Amino acid sequence: MHDFCFTYPYGFLVLIGGLLGFLRKGSTTSLMGGVGSGLLLLLAGYQSHQAFLKGSKSAAALFLETVVSLALTWVMGQRYLATSKFMPAGLVAGLSGIMALFYLYKVATGGNHIVKKET
């Protein structure tokens, strides 16, 4: 499975979560953190997708996806440990942890596998 297949929905969930946190609680931290992280993920997913369509790999996109997911895992994991509230901290930490493992797997296996089409 290619990284961008999971990055698009993950990025949208993080972005929407940041918007909802701002709209429901007025949290500018949620707005900046969630929307900023979501946009970075969507940008990296788009970059990876475009590289795949051109028949190449995008190490920069995979690096960005990995760093953002690890950062979200750490920050939201710390928040969950401090508050013991599953929503949203525990959910985002868990989801980001799973995504970080997926991205680390992709890094370890060399990124998206490009199949050369024979003419």
N, C-alpha and C positions, 0 to 999 in steps of 0.2 A: 504494500500500500504506500502511496506517495505521501509525503509530509503535508502537502497543501490540501489533500483530501480531508484531513482532520483540522488543519490550521484555520481554514475559513469558518467552520462552525464554532470552533473554540474562540477565535477572535471576536466573532459576533456576540457570543455569550458574555465574554468579558466586557465588551463595549456596552451592551445592553444593561448588564449588571451595574456598571458605573453610572449610567444614566438613571437607572431606577433608584440607586442609592442617593443620588442627588435630588431627584424629584420627590422621593418619599421622606427623606430626613434632612434635606438641604446640605448634605455633606459635600463640600468642595473637594475633599480628599478623595472621595469615591469618584467624583467627576473627573478629576485630573488623573488619578491612578487607573481607574477602570477604562475610561475612554482613551487615555494615552496608551495604555498597554494593549487594548483592543485594536487601536489603529496601527500600532507597531506590528502586531501579529498579522493583521490583514495585509499590510504592506509586504511583510516577509512572505506570506502565503502567495500573494500576487507575483512577487519577484520569482519565487520558486516555480510557480505554475508557468510563467512566461519562459523561464529557462528550460523547463521540461518540454514545452511546445517547440522550442528551437533545437531540441535534441542535446541539451547540455545540462550540467548540474549547477546549482547555486549554493556554494559553501557559505556565502555571506548570509543568505536567507535562512539557512539551517542554523547557523550560529546565532542569529538574532532570535529565532524562534526558541532555541534552547535557553538562551540567556533570559528572555522575558518569562518563560515558564518557570525556570528555576527561581527567579526573583519573586514571582507571584507565590510560588510554593513557600518560600522562606517568609515573606512578609505576612501572608495570610495565615500561615502555620503559627507564627508568633502571636498573631491576633487571636487565633482560635485558642491557643494555650492560655492566653491572658483572660479571655472572656468565657470560654467554654460554650460559645454560641456557634451552632452548626451553620446557621444562615447569617450572613453569607460567607464568613471566614472559613469555616470547616469545609464547606462545599467547594469554594474556590481553591483552597489549599489542596484538597484531595484531587480535584480535576486537574489542577496544574501539575501536581506530582505525577499523575498518570501521563500527562502530556510530556513532561520533562523526561520520563523514562522512555517514552516513544522516540523523542528527538535524540536522546543519547544512543538509543539503539540504531537510529538512522545514521548518526555520526560514526558509530562503530562499524557499521556495514558499508560505509562509503556513500551514503546519501541515496537519492532516488536512482533506481536502476534504469538506465536508458537502453532501450532495445533499438538497435539500428535496423531500419527497414531495408530489405533487399529489393533492388529494382529489377 
